[in-house]
Amino acid sequence: MVERVLITSEAERVIDSLREQHGPLMFHQSGGCCDGSSPMCFPKGELMLNDTDIHLGDIHGCEFHMSRDQFEYWKHTQLTVDVVKGRGSSFSLEIPMGLRFVIKSRIFTEQELSVLDLEER
C-alpha cells in the first residue's frame, strides 16, 4: 500500500501535545489562504468539509483532507507533514506554540502511481 500523506516523529509529538489540549484533531491542506499552502490543524469537526474535499489518509490518528481542485495539482506527490519553529499566519492550532506545520513533498515513482491507481479503483 502506498500512502499519500506521511508524518515525521517531531510532528507526531506536536500532535500529541495539541490533542491533550483540544481533543481529537483533523488536518486540511490549505490552498493558499493565510499562510500559503500549509497544512492546518483544527479540532475535529471545527472545519466544515463538503463534497469538494477529499480524504487523503490519516496521520497519527488525524484525518487529512484537501480540496479536490488542489488535489489535481498534488496527486502525483507524496506529502509529509513536518513541523518547524516560527509563527505562521494561519488559524492552525500549533501557531501559539511558536511552531508551524509544513509540507514536504516528493514525486511518486511510476510504480507507486500504478499501485495508487489500482488502490483507488
N, C-alpha and C positions, 0 to 999 in steps of 0.2 A: 504494500500500500504506500502511495506517495502522499505526503502531507502538503497541503497548500500553505499552511501557516505553522511556524515553529516559534519557540521562545527560548531565551537564554536563562541560565540559572539565576543571574542577577535580577532579571525582570521578574522571575518567579518569586523571589524574596520580597520585592516591592508589592507584588500582588498579595502575598500573604499578609503583609502589614496593612494594606488597604482593605482587605477582606475582614480583618479583625475590627476595623472601624466602621465599615459600611455594609457588611454582609455580602451576599452573592453579587458578583460583578459581571460586566459584559464589555466587549470592545466593539468599536466601529471605526473603520479606516476612513479618516476624514478625506474629503475630496478637494481640499484646498481652502476651506474656510478657516479663519482664525490662524492656526499655526501651520499653514501649508498643508501637507498631506501626512499628518502624524496620526498614529493610532490613538484613539481617545477612549479612556476607561470611564465607565459610569456604573452606578448601582444598577443591578439587573432590572430591566423594565423601565428605567428612567427615560431612555431614548426610545421614542416610538418608532418601530420598524414597520414597513409595509411591503407590498409585493415588488417594490423597486429595489429592495435589499436582498442580498443572498448571504447565506451562512457558509463561510469558507472552512470552518472547522472550529475546534475547541483548543484553547491554550490554557494549561494549568487550571482546568475546571471552569473556564470562562468562554462563552460563545464569542466568536469573532465574525463580524459582519462587514459587508462592503456594498455600496450601491452597484446595481447591475451595469450601469454605464461605465463606472470606473473600472469594474472588473474586466470589461472588454479590453482595456489598456494593460491590465496587470495579469491577465490569465496565463501568460507564458512565464510567470515568475513565481518563485517560492519566496514567501515573506518570512522574516524572522523578527519578532518583537524583542527589542533590547531597551535598555534604559541608560540615559546619560545625565550628568549633572547639568543644571541650568534650568532656568524658568522659561517654559513655553508660554504662549499667549492663548491657550485654549481653556476649555472648561473641564478638562480631564482631571480626575481625582488626584493624580500624583503631583500636580503643579505646586500645591502648598508645601510639599516636601523638598522643594528645590531640585526636583528631578523632572525628566520628561521621557515618555516612551518614544522610541524612534523605530523606524522600519529599516531593516537591511534586506536587500533582495538579491536574488541571483536568477538567471535564466534556467528554466528546466532543460534537461537534456532531451534529445529526441525520444529516447527510451522512456523517460519519465512521462513525457507528454502522451505517448501511446498508452501507457498504463492509466493515466488520468482519464484519457478518452474512454477506455473500457470501463473504468470505475463509475464514470458519470452517466453511462447509458442506462 
